[in-house]
Amino acid sequence: MKRKVNKYKKAGVNIDHGNQFIKLIKKKVFSTHIKGAVKDLSSFAGFFDLSILKYKNPILLSSTDGVGTKLKIAQDLKRYNSIGIDLVAMCINDILVHGGKPIFFLDYIAVEKLNKKVALNIIDGISKGCRESGCSILGGETAEMPGLYKKNDFDLAGFAVGIAEKKNLITGKNIREGDEVIGLKSSGFHSNGYSLIRYILKRKKINYKKKVSKQIGNLGDFLLKPTKIYSKIMLELEKNKLINGACHITGGGIIENLPRILPKKLGLDFENHNWVLPDIYKWFKDQGSLSFDEMVKVFNCGIGMVIICKPEKKKLVINKLKNKKEPFFMLGRVIKNNGKIDINYLKKDWKC
């Protein structure tokens, strides 16, 4: 009798490994569940009971994103435990700026061949990010695609959903001339600009073990610092109705992201800012011979989130930030400037 050959496995896809992986991650996934999440990983879809949350006029917010070429640095260093946090953060922060409370998250992992150890490290990060955000993992997909991805190659995508009372939705339409603008510090580069970072490191033949400064003894460690999740502080500010607008600083930097939330004819003046450019950004600027304009468009330059509040609420906001030990910069104020962000003060103070 001829022995049966699993042709699909021979083609590069192992269904049994995928099934075993689901069993391994069940405990991690269920550890993120909040009220409303239904504990079930065997159905075709994830379930969430909105009625438990008791919103009067609920509006759902959704966001999707990835980690980008930061994944290549994780691959180079064979360290995968933080990129799952990046994945969650990039989606959740986009929901927070509109006053949304994160409720659930789904992930998509596409690989050449499933490496359970690597995948478990990624799920560890996703679980940690979801617990920090206060949202549930409702499901996900791990797809083996030999021929589409190179050996040991993979990609990540995340999908998040949040909820808000319709009347409390933050869009930026309430921003007025004279409003105060505050920047919440980033944990590093977050998940943007890594194609340029890798290009500079390759061109200058800089090793990941490079000591950049007293604070950064290992460049690779710093580059893999996960994107900061601003869930706790943003939900606190929004609960107390302290902000008129907020902006997640991602690709395009502060210069291209802030105009997305400013009403027409309003801009931003940095005249009274105390924003200090962290040394690591100055170092990359020098290594790559980057212009000031490119720096502020590609990188967050030390700010991951911007909030805008009424002048009379400025003290309350600052007190909340200090109580939560949330580091911040005073950036300036909203002015009539036809949607322009006046960066001349930055250029001067940063000596660029």
HUGIWO-V929747 format. One record per pair of residues at least 6 apart in sequence whose ideal C-beta (glycine too) atoms are under 8 Angstrom apart, sorted by the first residue. I is the first residue (numbers start at 0). J is the second residue. Records with the same first field share a line. If there is no record, write none. Layout:
I->J  J
//
This chain:
7->13  14
8->14
10->145
11->111  112  143  145  146
12->143  145
13->112  113  143
16->113  115
17->113  141  143
19->115
20->113  115  118  119  141
21->40
23->115  119
24->119  122
25->40
27->122  123  126  136
28->40  122  126  136
29->38
30->126  130
31->104  126  129  130  134  135  136
32->38  135  136
33->102  133  134  135
34->51  52
35->47  48  49  51  52  102  135
36->45  46  47  102  103  135  137
37->45  46  47  48
39->45  46
40->138
44->138
45->103  105  137  138
46->137
47->102  103  135  137  160
49->57  162
52->102  162
54->162  163  164
55->164
56->164  165  166
57->162  163  164  165
58->162  163  164  165  168
59->160  161  162
60->94  97  99  160  161  162  163
61->94  158  159  160  161
62->90  91  93  94  158  159  161
63->90  156  157  158  159
64->86  89  90  93  156  157  190
65->86  89  154  155  156  157  190
66->82  85  86  89  155  190
67->190  191  193  194
68->193  194  197
69->82  85  188  190  193  222  223
70->82  153  154  155
71->193  197
72->193  196  197  207  219  222  223
73->79  81  82  223
74->151  152
75->207  219
76->207  219  223
78->223
79->117  120  121  124
80->120  121  123  124
81->124  223  224  225
82->121  124  155  223  225
83->106  120  121  122  123  124  125  126  127  128  155
84->124  125  127  128  131  225  226  228
85->124  128  189  190  225  226
86->106  124  125  128  155  156  157
87->104  124  125  128  129  131  132  157  159  228
88->128  132  189  190  225  226  227  228
89->157  189  190  226  249
90->104  157  158  159
91->101  104  128  132  134  159  161  228  230
92->226  228  229  247  249  303  304
93->159  247
94->101  159  160  161
95->101  161  229  230  233  234  237  245  247  304
96->169  233  245  246  247  260  304
97->161  163  168  169  170  245
98->163  167  168  169  237
99->161  162  163
100->133  161  162  163  234
101->132  133  134  159  160  161  230
102->134  135  160  161  162
103->134  135  136  137  159  160
104->125  129  132  134  135  136  137  157  158  159  160
105->136  137  138  139  140  157  158  159
106->122  125  136  139  140  155  156  157  158
107->139  140  142  155  156  157  158
108->118  121  139  140  141  142  153  154  155
109->142  144  147  148  153  154  155  156
110->118  141  142  143  144  148  152  153
111->143  144  145  147  148  149  150  151  152  153
112->143  145  150  151
113->141  143
114->151
117->153
118->141
121->155
124->225
125->136  157
126->136
128->225  228
129->135  136
131->228  230
132->228  230
133->230  234
134->159  161
148->154
167->237  240
169->237  242  243  244  245
170->244  260
171->243  244  259  260  261  262  307
172->262
173->243  244
174->243  244  260  261  262  265  307  333
175->243  265  309  333
176->265  333  334  335
177->310  332  333  334
178->243  244  307  308  309  310  332  333
179->307  308  309  310  313  316  329  332
180->267  305  306  307  329  330  331  332  333
181->305  306  307  308  316  317  320  327  328  329  330
182->248  253  274  301  302  304  305  327  328  329  330
183->229  232  302  303  304  305  306  320  325  326  327
184->227  301  302  303  325  326  327  328
185->226  227  248  299  301  302  303
186->224  225  226  227  303
187->221  222  224  279
188->196  222  224  298  299
189->226  227  249  299  303
190->226  249
191->249  250  297  298  299
192->250  297  298
193->222
195->287  289  297
196->222  283
198->287
199->205  283  286  287
200->207
202->287
203->286  287
205->218  286
206->218
207->217  218  219  222
208->217  218  219
209->217  218
210->216  217  218
211->218  221  278  279  282
212->278  279  282
214->278
215->221  278  279
221->279
226->303
227->303  304
229->303  304
231->323
232->319  320  323  325
233->245  304  306
235->319  323
236->242  306  316  319
239->315  319
241->308  312  315  316  319
242->306  307  308  316
243->307  308  309
244->260  261  306  307
245->260  304  305  306  307
246->253  256  257  259  260  304  305  306  307
247->256  303  304
248->256  299  302  303  304  305
249->256  299
250->297
251->296
252->294  295  296  297  298  299  300
253->295  299  300  302  305  340
254->295  296  340  342
255->296
256->305
257->267  305  340
258->266  338  339  340
260->307
261->267  333  338
263->337  338
264->335  336  337  338
265->333  334  335  336  338
266->333  334  335  336  337  338  339  340  341
267->330  331  332  333  334  336  339  340  341
268->331  332  333  334  336  341  344
269->330  331  340  341  342  343  344  345
270->331  341  344
271->329  331  332
272->328  329  330  331  344  345  348
273->328  329
274->300  301  302  328  329  330  345  348
275->301  328
276->300  301  349
277->300  301
280->294  298  300  301
281->349
283->289  298
284->291  294  351
289->297
291->342  345  346  349  351
294->300  351
295->342  345
301->328
302->328  330
305->330
306->316
307->333
308->316
310->332
317->327
319->325
320->327
331->344
334->341
345->351
//
